[in-house]
């Protein structure tokens, strides 16, 4: 028995589950980031053409994620922020 007082069992379980959930999100978002950057790098010329046509960064990011058939939600919002950040680095 690690903890003698069982009243801490629920708090310990919730704490450990939050740590595991955070690790899963961080690891999966890191993988998405490199894949997203690779895909954006491949489409750099098309992105420049869209900018030349007057498209905003937000509309380009949404169009890119829609073409990947990304489902809207928490991970979509994370991916959108990363796409927008990367678009800011493309000249």
Order of alpha helices (4+ residues) and beta strands (2+ residues): alpha-alpha-alpha-alpha
